[in-house]
Amino acid sequence: MSNPYTYEYKVVTFRESLIGDALDSDKLEKVLNKHAEDGWALKAITSADVKGRIGPGAVEGLLLTFERPRH
């Protein structure tokens, strides 16, 4: 019998634009809604330096932690 309080977690990296300082709220909303459709609930948002696609440096970004009951 599975524990009714067992959850699984998923961490998604959300990078802010390399050009300008504005966070793309429409893009963030789409990411949140996409995961919600699959049963994921947002558990936490953490600001962090995340590895960029170009070069060795990091860029400002967000770590999105999602939670859902394990089936």
mmJSON file of the N, C-alpha and C atoms, coordinates in Angstrom:
{"data_MODEL":{"atom_site":{
"group_PDB":["ATOM","ATOM","ATOM","ATOM","ATOM","ATOM","ATOM","ATOM","ATOM","ATOM","ATOM","ATOM","ATOM","ATOM","ATOM","ATOM","ATOM","ATOM","ATOM","ATOM","ATOM","ATOM","ATOM","ATOM","ATOM","ATOM","ATOM","ATOM","ATOM","ATOM","ATOM","ATOM","ATOM","ATOM","ATOM","ATOM","ATOM","ATOM","ATOM","ATOM","ATOM","ATOM","ATOM","ATOM","ATOM","ATOM","ATOM","ATOM","ATOM","ATOM","ATOM","ATOM","ATOM","ATOM","ATOM","ATOM","ATOM","ATOM","ATOM","ATOM","ATOM","ATOM","ATOM","ATOM","ATOM","ATOM","ATOM","ATOM","ATOM","ATOM","ATOM","ATOM","ATOM","ATOM","ATOM","ATOM","ATOM","ATOM","ATOM","ATOM","ATOM","ATOM","ATOM","ATOM","ATOM","ATOM","ATOM","ATOM","ATOM","ATOM","ATOM","ATOM","ATOM","ATOM","ATOM","ATOM","ATOM","ATOM","ATOM","ATOM","ATOM","ATOM","ATOM","ATOM","ATOM","ATOM","ATOM","ATOM","ATOM","ATOM","ATOM","ATOM","ATOM","ATOM","ATOM","ATOM","ATOM","ATOM","ATOM","ATOM","ATOM","ATOM","ATOM","ATOM","ATOM","ATOM","ATOM","ATOM","ATOM","ATOM","ATOM","ATOM","ATOM","ATOM","ATOM","ATOM","ATOM","ATOM","ATOM","ATOM","ATOM","ATOM","ATOM","ATOM","ATOM","ATOM","ATOM","ATOM","ATOM","ATOM","ATOM","ATOM","ATOM","ATOM","ATOM","ATOM","ATOM","ATOM","ATOM","ATOM","ATOM","ATOM","ATOM","ATOM","ATOM","ATOM","ATOM","ATOM","ATOM","ATOM","ATOM","ATOM","ATOM","ATOM","ATOM","ATOM","ATOM","ATOM","ATOM","ATOM","ATOM","ATOM","ATOM","ATOM","ATOM","ATOM","ATOM","ATOM","ATOM","ATOM","ATOM","ATOM","ATOM","ATOM","ATOM","ATOM","ATOM","ATOM","ATOM","ATOM","ATOM","ATOM","ATOM","ATOM","ATOM","ATOM","ATOM","ATOM","ATOM","ATOM","ATOM","ATOM","ATOM"],
"id":[1,2,3,4,5,6,7,8,9,10,11,12,13,14,15,16,17,18,19,20,21,22,23,24,25,26,27,28,29,30,31,32,33,34,35,36,37,38,39,40,41,42,43,44,45,46,47,48,49,50,51,52,53,54,55,56,57,58,59,60,61,62,63,64,65,66,67,68,69,70,71,72,73,74,75,76,77,78,79,80,81,82,83,84,85,86,87,88,89,90,91,92,93,94,95,96,97,98,99,100,101,102,103,104,105,106,107,108,109,110,111,112,113,114,115,116,117,118,119,120,121,122,123,124,125,126,127,128,129,130,131,132,133,134,135,136,137,138,139,140,141,142,143,144,145,146,147,148,149,150,151,152,153,154,155,156,157,158,159,160,161,162,163,164,165,166,167,168,169,170,171,172,173,174,175,176,177,178,179,180,181,182,183,184,185,186,187,188,189,190,191,192,193,194,195,196,197,198,199,200,201,202,203,204,205,206,207,208,209,210,211,212,213],
"type_symbol":["N","C","C","N","C","C","N","C","C","N","C","C","N","C","C","N","C","C","N","C","C","N","C","C","N","C","C","N","C","C","N","C","C","N","C","C","N","C","C","N","C","C","N","C","C","N","C","C","N","C","C","N","C","C","N","C","C","N","C","C","N","C","C","N","C","C","N","C","C","N","C","C","N","C","C","N","C","C","N","C","C","N","C","C","N","C","C","N","C","C","N","C","C","N","C","C","N","C","C","N","C","C","N","C","C","N","C","C","N","C","C","N","C","C","N","C","C","N","C","C","N","C","C","N","C","C","N","C","C","N","C","C","N","C","C","N","C","C","N","C","C","N","C","C","N","C","C","N","C","C","N","C","C","N","C","C","N","C","C","N","C","C","N","C","C","N","C","C","N","C","C","N","C","C","N","C","C","N","C","C","N","C","C","N","C","C","N","C","C","N","C","C","N","C","C","N","C","C","N","C","C","N","C","C","N","C","C","N","C","C","N","C","C"],
"label_atom_id":["N","CA","C","N","CA","C","N","CA","C","N","CA","C","N","CA","C","N","CA","C","N","CA","C","N","CA","C","N","CA","C","N","CA","C","N","CA","C","N","CA","C","N","CA","C","N","CA","C","N","CA","C","N","CA","C","N","CA","C","N","CA","C","N","CA","C","N","CA","C","N","CA","C","N","CA","C","N","CA","C","N","CA","C","N","CA","C","N","CA","C","N","CA","C","N","CA","C","N","CA","C","N","CA","C","N","CA","C","N","CA","C","N","CA","C","N","CA","C","N","CA","C","N","CA","C","N","CA","C","N","CA","C","N","CA","C","N","CA","C","N","CA","C","N","CA","C","N","CA","C","N","CA","C","N","CA","C","N","CA","C","N","CA","C","N","CA","C","N","CA","C","N","CA","C","N","CA","C","N","CA","C","N","CA","C","N","CA","C","N","CA","C","N","CA","C","N","CA","C","N","CA","C","N","CA","C","N","CA","C","N","CA","C","N","CA","C","N","CA","C","N","CA","C","N","CA","C","N","CA","C","N","CA","C","N","CA","C","N","CA","C","N","CA","C","N","CA","C"],
"label_alt_id":[null,null,null,null,null,null,null,null,null,null,null,null,null,null,null,null,null,null,null,null,null,null,null,null,null,null,null,null,null,null,null,null,null,null,null,null,null,null,null,null,null,null,null,null,null,null,null,null,null,null,null,null,null,null,null,null,null,null,null,null,null,null,null,null,null,null,null,null,null,null,null,null,null,null,null,null,null,null,null,null,null,null,null,null,null,null,null,null,null,null,null,null,null,null,null,null,null,null,null,null,null,null,null,null,null,null,null,null,null,null,null,null,null,null,null,null,null,null,null,null,null,null,null,null,null,null,null,null,null,null,null,null,null,null,null,null,null,null,null,null,null,null,null,null,null,null,null,null,null,null,null,null,null,null,null,null,null,null,null,null,null,null,null,null,null,null,null,null,null,null,null,null,null,null,null,null,null,null,null,null,null,null,null,null,null,null,null,null,null,null,null,null,null,null,null,null,null,null,null,null,null,null,null,null,null,null,null,null,null,null,null,null,null],
"label_comp_id":["MET","MET","MET","SER","SER","SER","ASN","ASN","ASN","PRO","PRO","PRO","TYR","TYR","TYR","THR","THR","THR","TYR","TYR","TYR","GLU","GLU","GLU","TYR","TYR","TYR","LYS","LYS","LYS","VAL","VAL","VAL","VAL","VAL","VAL","THR","THR","THR","PHE","PHE","PHE","ARG","ARG","ARG","GLU","GLU","GLU","SER","SER","SER","LEU","LEU","LEU","ILE","ILE","ILE","GLY","GLY","GLY","ASP","ASP","ASP","ALA","ALA","ALA","LEU","LEU","LEU","ASP","ASP","ASP","SER","SER","SER","ASP","ASP","ASP","LYS","LYS","LYS","LEU","LEU","LEU","GLU","GLU","GLU","LYS","LYS","LYS","VAL","VAL","VAL","LEU","LEU","LEU","ASN","ASN","ASN","LYS","LYS","LYS","HIS","HIS","HIS","ALA","ALA","ALA","GLU","GLU","GLU","ASP","ASP","ASP","GLY","GLY","GLY","TRP","TRP","TRP","ALA","ALA","ALA","LEU","LEU","LEU","LYS","LYS","LYS","ALA","ALA","ALA","ILE","ILE","ILE","THR","THR","THR","SER","SER","SER","ALA","ALA","ALA","ASP","ASP","ASP","VAL","VAL","VAL","LYS","LYS","LYS","GLY","GLY","GLY","ARG","ARG","ARG","ILE","ILE","ILE","GLY","GLY","GLY","PRO","PRO","PRO","GLY","GLY","GLY","ALA","ALA","ALA","VAL","VAL","VAL","GLU","GLU","GLU","GLY","GLY","GLY","LEU","LEU","LEU","LEU","LEU","LEU","LEU","LEU","LEU","THR","THR","THR","PHE","PHE","PHE","GLU","GLU","GLU","ARG","ARG","ARG","PRO","PRO","PRO","ARG","ARG","ARG","HIS","HIS","HIS"],
"label_asym_id":["A","A","A","A","A","A","A","A","A","A","A","A","A","A","A","A","A","A","A","A","A","A","A","A","A","A","A","A","A","A","A","A","A","A","A","A","A","A","A","A","A","A","A","A","A","A","A","A","A","A","A","A","A","A","A","A","A","A","A","A","A","A","A","A","A","A","A","A","A","A","A","A","A","A","A","A","A","A","A","A","A","A","A","A","A","A","A","A","A","A","A","A","A","A","A","A","A","A","A","A","A","A","A","A","A","A","A","A","A","A","A","A","A","A","A","A","A","A","A","A","A","A","A","A","A","A","A","A","A","A","A","A","A","A","A","A","A","A","A","A","A","A","A","A","A","A","A","A","A","A","A","A","A","A","A","A","A","A","A","A","A","A","A","A","A","A","A","A","A","A","A","A","A","A","A","A","A","A","A","A","A","A","A","A","A","A","A","A","A","A","A","A","A","A","A","A","A","A","A","A","A","A","A","A","A","A","A","A","A","A","A","A","A"],
"label_entity_id":["1","1","1","1","1","1","1","1","1","1","1","1","1","1","1","1","1","1","1","1","1","1","1","1","1","1","1","1","1","1","1","1","1","1","1","1","1","1","1","1","1","1","1","1","1","1","1","1","1","1","1","1","1","1","1","1","1","1","1","1","1","1","1","1","1","1","1","1","1","1","1","1","1","1","1","1","1","1","1","1","1","1","1","1","1","1","1","1","1","1","1","1","1","1","1","1","1","1","1","1","1","1","1","1","1","1","1","1","1","1","1","1","1","1","1","1","1","1","1","1","1","1","1","1","1","1","1","1","1","1","1","1","1","1","1","1","1","1","1","1","1","1","1","1","1","1","1","1","1","1","1","1","1","1","1","1","1","1","1","1","1","1","1","1","1","1","1","1","1","1","1","1","1","1","1","1","1","1","1","1","1","1","1","1","1","1","1","1","1","1","1","1","1","1","1","1","1","1","1","1","1","1","1","1","1","1","1","1","1","1","1","1","1"],
"label_seq_id":[1,1,1,2,2,2,3,3,3,4,4,4,5,5,5,6,6,6,7,7,7,8,8,8,9,9,9,10,10,10,11,11,11,12,12,12,13,13,13,14,14,14,15,15,15,16,16,16,17,17,17,18,18,18,19,19,19,20,20,20,21,21,21,22,22,22,23,23,23,24,24,24,25,25,25,26,26,26,27,27,27,28,28,28,29,29,29,30,30,30,31,31,31,32,32,32,33,33,33,34,34,34,35,35,35,36,36,36,37,37,37,38,38,38,39,39,39,40,40,40,41,41,41,42,42,42,43,43,43,44,44,44,45,45,45,46,46,46,47,47,47,48,48,48,49,49,49,50,50,50,51,51,51,52,52,52,53,53,53,54,54,54,55,55,55,56,56,56,57,57,57,58,58,58,59,59,59,60,60,60,61,61,61,62,62,62,63,63,63,64,64,64,65,65,65,66,66,66,67,67,67,68,68,68,69,69,69,70,70,70,71,71,71],
"pdbx_PDB_ins_code":[null,null,null,null,null,null,null,null,null,null,null,null,null,null,null,null,null,null,null,null,null,null,null,null,null,null,null,null,null,null,null,null,null,null,null,null,null,null,null,null,null,null,null,null,null,null,null,null,null,null,null,null,null,null,null,null,null,null,null,null,null,null,null,null,null,null,null,null,null,null,null,null,null,null,null,null,null,null,null,null,null,null,null,null,null,null,null,null,null,null,null,null,null,null,null,null,null,null,null,null,null,null,null,null,null,null,null,null,null,null,null,null,null,null,null,null,null,null,null,null,null,null,null,null,null,null,null,null,null,null,null,null,null,null,null,null,null,null,null,null,null,null,null,null,null,null,null,null,null,null,null,null,null,null,null,null,null,null,null,null,null,null,null,null,null,null,null,null,null,null,null,null,null,null,null,null,null,null,null,null,null,null,null,null,null,null,null,null,null,null,null,null,null,null,null,null,null,null,null,null,null,null,null,null,null,null,null,null,null,null,null,null,null],
"Cartn_x":[0.852,0.0,0.899,0.59,1.431,0.996,1.95,1.715,0.962,-0.187,-0.949,-0.234,0.841,1.577,2.904,3.042,4.266,4.169,5.194,5.214,6.455,6.386,7.564,7.798,9.039,9.415,10.139,10.054,10.708,11.251,12.508,13.115,13.384,12.892,13.038,13.819,14.805,15.586,14.914,14.686,14.093,15.116,15.685,16.708,16.049,16.525,16.072,16.784,16.225,16.791,18.208,19.074,20.444,20.495,19.431,19.375,18.333,18.765,17.838,17.642,16.999,16.816,15.4,14.51,13.111,12.871,12.158,11.747,10.547,10.572,9.483,8.348,7.411,6.342,5.407,5.206,4.351,4.966,6.279,6.974,6.924,7.135,7.076,5.677,4.656,3.275,3.011,3.519,3.338,4.009,5.212,5.92,5.117,4.613,3.83,2.561,1.84,0.603,0.857,1.965,2.312,2.507,3.22,3.454,2.182,1.348,0.081,-0.826,-0.801,-1.607,-1.209,0.046,0.536,0.432,-0.279,-0.516,0.508,1.463,2.489,1.979,2.223,1.895,3.207,3.247,4.444,4.646,5.827,6.146,7.023,7.977,8.895,9.521,9.876,10.661,11.888,13.062,14.318,15.137,15.595,16.485,17.872,18.534,19.852,20.629,21.942,22.779,22.754,22.311,22.244,23.181,23.7,24.653,23.98,24.635,24.111,24.452,23.873,24.128,25.44,25.896,27.106,28.132,29.327,30.407,30.341,31.385,31.502,30.723,30.271,29.607,28.186,27.61,26.223,25.376,24.082,23.14,22.105,21.486,20.417,19.265,18.711,17.591,16.798,15.855,14.991,15.01,14.956,14.743,13.301,12.507,11.104,10.992,10.493,10.326,8.844,8.519,7.142,6.973,5.728,5.4,4.085,3.979,2.709,2.667,1.476,1.376,1.942,2.661,3.225,2.119,2.051,1.0,1.468],
"Cartn_y":[-1.176,0.0,1.241,2.182,3.383,4.408,5.143,6.193,7.341,7.772,8.855,10.207,10.296,11.553,11.532,10.633,10.539,11.476,12.298,13.255,13.053,13.554,13.618,15.087,15.418,16.802,16.943,18.137,18.456,19.872,20.076,21.401,21.834,23.02,23.566,24.867,25.035,26.26,27.236,28.444,29.505,30.631,30.856,31.896,33.205,34.276,35.592,35.941,36.867,37.277,37.797,37.462,37.971,39.442,39.904,41.304,42.011,42.993,43.722,43.017,43.698,43.166,42.675,42.824,42.504,40.998,40.519,39.13,38.972,37.982,37.75,37.025,37.794,37.195,36.339,36.686,35.86,34.479,34.445,33.173,32.35,32.995,32.306,31.727,32.506,32.039,30.807,30.802,29.652,28.407,28.568,27.437,26.892,27.781,27.352,26.62,27.162,26.541,25.202,25.103,23.85,22.727,23.03,22.018,21.725,22.732,22.532,21.565,21.625,20.703,19.25,19.031,17.681,17.309,18.122,17.81,18.359,19.158,19.727,21.012,21.19,22.417,23.109,24.411,25.172,25.123,24.694,24.589,25.756,26.172,27.246,27.856,29.124,29.823,30.371,30.051,30.482,31.237,32.423,33.182,32.58,32.412,31.788,32.194,32.057,32.179,30.81,30.782,29.508,29.557,28.406,28.329,28.743,29.647,30.104,29.154,29.362,28.506,28.859,30.086,30.55,30.956,30.425,30.838,30.191,30.443,29.8,30.498,31.716,32.479,32.039,32.576,32.283,33.524,33.317,34.415,34.337,35.476,35.489,34.626,33.859,33.016,32.573,31.716,31.197,29.679,29.082,27.647,27.457,26.79,26.538,25.104,24.948,23.618,23.278,22.147,21.685,20.413,20.18,19.023,18.436,17.105,16.451,15.113,14.639,13.336,12.252,11.332,10.207,9.19,8.704,7.715,6.312],
"Cartn_z":[0.0,0.0,0.0,-0.877,-0.928,0.116,0.58,1.564,0.888,1.425,0.79,0.842,1.617,1.745,1.001,0.019,-0.752,-1.95,-2.131,-3.225,-4.074,-5.287,-6.133,-6.473,-6.796,-7.025,-8.355,-8.9,-10.163,-10.037,-10.44,-10.404,-11.84,-12.189,-13.534,-13.447,-14.318,-14.375,-15.323,-14.867,-15.69,-15.76,-16.949,-17.12,-17.527,-16.925,-17.361,-18.657,-19.377,-20.655,-20.487,-21.424,-21.39,-21.789,-22.431,-22.851,-21.995,-21.231,-20.364,-19.039,-18.118,-16.771,-16.504,-17.468,-17.223,-17.245,-16.254,-16.209,-17.137,-17.992,-18.931,-18.212,-17.662,-16.861,-17.708,-18.979,-19.838,-20.043,-20.261,-20.459,-19.174,-18.037,-16.748,-16.523,-16.833,-16.672,-17.54,-18.76,-19.652,-19.083,-18.519,-17.916,-16.73,-15.88,-14.712,-15.14,-16.125,-16.586,-17.274,-18.015,-18.691,-17.666,-16.593,-15.562,-14.76,-14.553,-13.835,-14.596,-15.922,-16.731,-16.497,-16.118,-15.851,-14.372,-13.593,-12.188,-11.219,-11.697,-10.83,-10.191,-8.902,-8.179,-7.812,-7.979,-7.635,-6.126,-5.708,-4.279,-3.836,-4.7,-4.325,-5.571,-5.45,-6.471,-5.758,-6.295,-5.692,-6.724,-6.37,-7.235,-7.138,-8.294,-8.286,-9.528,-9.443,-10.63,-11.296,-12.547,-13.267,-14.458,-14.792,-15.888,-17.193,-17.912,-19.189,-20.309,-21.446,-22.6,-23.279,-23.098,-23.781,-22.741,-22.833,-21.945,-20.584,-19.78,-18.472,-17.362,-17.582,-16.526,-16.273,-15.222,-14.868,-15.108,-15.27,-15.437,-14.325,-14.037,-13.045,-13.551,-12.686,-13.079,-11.876,-12.13,-11.085,-11.124,-9.966,-9.871,-9.413,-10.227,-9.929,-9.403,-8.201,-7.624,-7.627,-8.263,-8.364,-7.544,-7.108,-6.303,-6.813,-6.747,-7.026,-6.292,-5.995,-5.335,-6.245,-5.642,-6.393,-6.623,-7.835,-8.184,-7.915],
"occupancy":[1.0,1.0,1.0,1.0,1.0,1.0,1.0,1.0,1.0,1.0,1.0,1.0,1.0,1.0,1.0,1.0,1.0,1.0,1.0,1.0,1.0,1.0,1.0,1.0,1.0,1.0,1.0,1.0,1.0,1.0,1.0,1.0,1.0,1.0,1.0,1.0,1.0,1.0,1.0,1.0,1.0,1.0,1.0,1.0,1.0,1.0,1.0,1.0,1.0,1.0,1.0,1.0,1.0,1.0,1.0,1.0,1.0,1.0,1.0,1.0,1.0,1.0,1.0,1.0,1.0,1.0,1.0,1.0,1.0,1.0,1.0,1.0,1.0,1.0,1.0,1.0,1.0,1.0,1.0,1.0,1.0,1.0,1.0,1.0,1.0,1.0,1.0,1.0,1.0,1.0,1.0,1.0,1.0,1.0,1.0,1.0,1.0,1.0,1.0,1.0,1.0,1.0,1.0,1.0,1.0,1.0,1.0,1.0,1.0,1.0,1.0,1.0,1.0,1.0,1.0,1.0,1.0,1.0,1.0,1.0,1.0,1.0,1.0,1.0,1.0,1.0,1.0,1.0,1.0,1.0,1.0,1.0,1.0,1.0,1.0,1.0,1.0,1.0,1.0,1.0,1.0,1.0,1.0,1.0,1.0,1.0,1.0,1.0,1.0,1.0,1.0,1.0,1.0,1.0,1.0,1.0,1.0,1.0,1.0,1.0,1.0,1.0,1.0,1.0,1.0,1.0,1.0,1.0,1.0,1.0,1.0,1.0,1.0,1.0,1.0,1.0,1.0,1.0,1.0,1.0,1.0,1.0,1.0,1.0,1.0,1.0,1.0,1.0,1.0,1.0,1.0,1.0,1.0,1.0,1.0,1.0,1.0,1.0,1.0,1.0,1.0,1.0,1.0,1.0,1.0,1.0,1.0,1.0,1.0,1.0,1.0,1.0,1.0],
"B_iso_or_equiv":[0.0,0.0,0.0,0.0,0.0,0.0,0.0,0.0,0.0,0.0,0.0,0.0,0.0,0.0,0.0,0.0,0.0,0.0,0.0,0.0,0.0,0.0,0.0,0.0,0.0,0.0,0.0,0.0,0.0,0.0,0.0,0.0,0.0,0.0,0.0,0.0,0.0,0.0,0.0,0.0,0.0,0.0,0.0,0.0,0.0,0.0,0.0,0.0,0.0,0.0,0.0,0.0,0.0,0.0,0.0,0.0,0.0,0.0,0.0,0.0,0.0,0.0,0.0,0.0,0.0,0.0,0.0,0.0,0.0,0.0,0.0,0.0,0.0,0.0,0.0,0.0,0.0,0.0,0.0,0.0,0.0,0.0,0.0,0.0,0.0,0.0,0.0,0.0,0.0,0.0,0.0,0.0,0.0,0.0,0.0,0.0,0.0,0.0,0.0,0.0,0.0,0.0,0.0,0.0,0.0,0.0,0.0,0.0,0.0,0.0,0.0,0.0,0.0,0.0,0.0,0.0,0.0,0.0,0.0,0.0,0.0,0.0,0.0,0.0,0.0,0.0,0.0,0.0,0.0,0.0,0.0,0.0,0.0,0.0,0.0,0.0,0.0,0.0,0.0,0.0,0.0,0.0,0.0,0.0,0.0,0.0,0.0,0.0,0.0,0.0,0.0,0.0,0.0,0.0,0.0,0.0,0.0,0.0,0.0,0.0,0.0,0.0,0.0,0.0,0.0,0.0,0.0,0.0,0.0,0.0,0.0,0.0,0.0,0.0,0.0,0.0,0.0,0.0,0.0,0.0,0.0,0.0,0.0,0.0,0.0,0.0,0.0,0.0,0.0,0.0,0.0,0.0,0.0,0.0,0.0,0.0,0.0,0.0,0.0,0.0,0.0,0.0,0.0,0.0,0.0,0.0,0.0,0.0,0.0,0.0,0.0,0.0,0.0],
"pdbx_formal_charge":[null,null,null,null,null,null,null,null,null,null,null,null,null,null,null,null,null,null,null,null,null,null,null,null,null,null,null,null,null,null,null,null,null,null,null,null,null,null,null,null,null,null,null,null,null,null,null,null,null,null,null,null,null,null,null,null,null,null,null,null,null,null,null,null,null,null,null,null,null,null,null,null,null,null,null,null,null,null,null,null,null,null,null,null,null,null,null,null,null,null,null,null,null,null,null,null,null,null,null,null,null,null,null,null,null,null,null,null,null,null,null,null,null,null,null,null,null,null,null,null,null,null,null,null,null,null,null,null,null,null,null,null,null,null,null,null,null,null,null,null,null,null,null,null,null,null,null,null,null,null,null,null,null,null,null,null,null,null,null,null,null,null,null,null,null,null,null,null,null,null,null,null,null,null,null,null,null,null,null,null,null,null,null,null,null,null,null,null,null,null,null,null,null,null,null,null,null,null,null,null,null,null,null,null,null,null,null,null,null,null,null,null,null],
"auth_seq_id":[1,1,1,2,2,2,3,3,3,4,4,4,5,5,5,6,6,6,7,7,7,8,8,8,9,9,9,10,10,10,11,11,11,12,12,12,13,13,13,14,14,14,15,15,15,16,16,16,17,17,17,18,18,18,19,19,19,20,20,20,21,21,21,22,22,22,23,23,23,24,24,24,25,25,25,26,26,26,27,27,27,28,28,28,29,29,29,30,30,30,31,31,31,32,32,32,33,33,33,34,34,34,35,35,35,36,36,36,37,37,37,38,38,38,39,39,39,40,40,40,41,41,41,42,42,42,43,43,43,44,44,44,45,45,45,46,46,46,47,47,47,48,48,48,49,49,49,50,50,50,51,51,51,52,52,52,53,53,53,54,54,54,55,55,55,56,56,56,57,57,57,58,58,58,59,59,59,60,60,60,61,61,61,62,62,62,63,63,63,64,64,64,65,65,65,66,66,66,67,67,67,68,68,68,69,69,69,70,70,70,71,71,71],
"auth_comp_id":["MET","MET","MET","SER","SER","SER","ASN","ASN","ASN","PRO","PRO","PRO","TYR","TYR","TYR","THR","THR","THR","TYR","TYR","TYR","GLU","GLU","GLU","TYR","TYR","TYR","LYS","LYS","LYS","VAL","VAL","VAL","VAL","VAL","VAL","THR","THR","THR","PHE","PHE","PHE","ARG","ARG","ARG","GLU","GLU","GLU","SER","SER","SER","LEU","LEU","LEU","ILE","ILE","ILE","GLY","GLY","GLY","ASP","ASP","ASP","ALA","ALA","ALA","LEU","LEU","LEU","ASP","ASP","ASP","SER","SER","SER","ASP","ASP","ASP","LYS","LYS","LYS","LEU","LEU","LEU","GLU","GLU","GLU","LYS","LYS","LYS","VAL","VAL","VAL","LEU","LEU","LEU","ASN","ASN","ASN","LYS","LYS","LYS","HIS","HIS","HIS","ALA","ALA","ALA","GLU","GLU","GLU","ASP","ASP","ASP","GLY","GLY","GLY","TRP","TRP","TRP","ALA","ALA","ALA","LEU","LEU","LEU","LYS","LYS","LYS","ALA","ALA","ALA","ILE","ILE","ILE","THR","THR","THR","SER","SER","SER","ALA","ALA","ALA","ASP","ASP","ASP","VAL","VAL","VAL","LYS","LYS","LYS","GLY","GLY","GLY","ARG","ARG","ARG","ILE","ILE","ILE","GLY","GLY","GLY","PRO","PRO","PRO","GLY","GLY","GLY","ALA","ALA","ALA","VAL","VAL","VAL","GLU","GLU","GLU","GLY","GLY","GLY","LEU","LEU","LEU","LEU","LEU","LEU","LEU","LEU","LEU","THR","THR","THR","PHE","PHE","PHE","GLU","GLU","GLU","ARG","ARG","ARG","PRO","PRO","PRO","ARG","ARG","ARG","HIS","HIS","HIS"],
"auth_asym_id":["A","A","A","A","A","A","A","A","A","A","A","A","A","A","A","A","A","A","A","A","A","A","A","A","A","A","A","A","A","A","A","A","A","A","A","A","A","A","A","A","A","A","A","A","A","A","A","A","A","A","A","A","A","A","A","A","A","A","A","A","A","A","A","A","A","A","A","A","A","A","A","A","A","A","A","A","A","A","A","A","A","A","A","A","A","A","A","A","A","A","A","A","A","A","A","A","A","A","A","A","A","A","A","A","A","A","A","A","A","A","A","A","A","A","A","A","A","A","A","A","A","A","A","A","A","A","A","A","A","A","A","A","A","A","A","A","A","A","A","A","A","A","A","A","A","A","A","A","A","A","A","A","A","A","A","A","A","A","A","A","A","A","A","A","A","A","A","A","A","A","A","A","A","A","A","A","A","A","A","A","A","A","A","A","A","A","A","A","A","A","A","A","A","A","A","A","A","A","A","A","A","A","A","A","A","A","A","A","A","A","A","A","A"],
"auth_atom_id":["N","CA","C","N","CA","C","N","CA","C","N","CA","C","N","CA","C","N","CA","C","N","CA","C","N","CA","C","N","CA","C","N","CA","C","N","CA","C","N","CA","C","N","CA","C","N","CA","C","N","CA","C","N","CA","C","N","CA","C","N","CA","C","N","CA","C","N","CA","C","N","CA","C","N","CA","C","N","CA","C","N","CA","C","N","CA","C","N","CA","C","N","CA","C","N","CA","C","N","CA","C","N","CA","C","N","CA","C","N","CA","C","N","CA","C","N","CA","C","N","CA","C","N","CA","C","N","CA","C","N","CA","C","N","CA","C","N","CA","C","N","CA","C","N","CA","C","N","CA","C","N","CA","C","N","CA","C","N","CA","C","N","CA","C","N","CA","C","N","CA","C","N","CA","C","N","CA","C","N","CA","C","N","CA","C","N","CA","C","N","CA","C","N","CA","C","N","CA","C","N","CA","C","N","CA","C","N","CA","C","N","CA","C","N","CA","C","N","CA","C","N","CA","C","N","CA","C","N","CA","C","N","CA","C","N","CA","C","N","CA","C","N","CA","C","N","CA","C"],
"pdbx_PDB_model_num":[1,1,1,1,1,1,1,1,1,1,1,1,1,1,1,1,1,1,1,1,1,1,1,1,1,1,1,1,1,1,1,1,1,1,1,1,1,1,1,1,1,1,1,1,1,1,1,1,1,1,1,1,1,1,1,1,1,1,1,1,1,1,1,1,1,1,1,1,1,1,1,1,1,1,1,1,1,1,1,1,1,1,1,1,1,1,1,1,1,1,1,1,1,1,1,1,1,1,1,1,1,1,1,1,1,1,1,1,1,1,1,1,1,1,1,1,1,1,1,1,1,1,1,1,1,1,1,1,1,1,1,1,1,1,1,1,1,1,1,1,1,1,1,1,1,1,1,1,1,1,1,1,1,1,1,1,1,1,1,1,1,1,1,1,1,1,1,1,1,1,1,1,1,1,1,1,1,1,1,1,1,1,1,1,1,1,1,1,1,1,1,1,1,1,1,1,1,1,1,1,1,1,1,1,1,1,1,1,1,1,1,1,1]
}}}
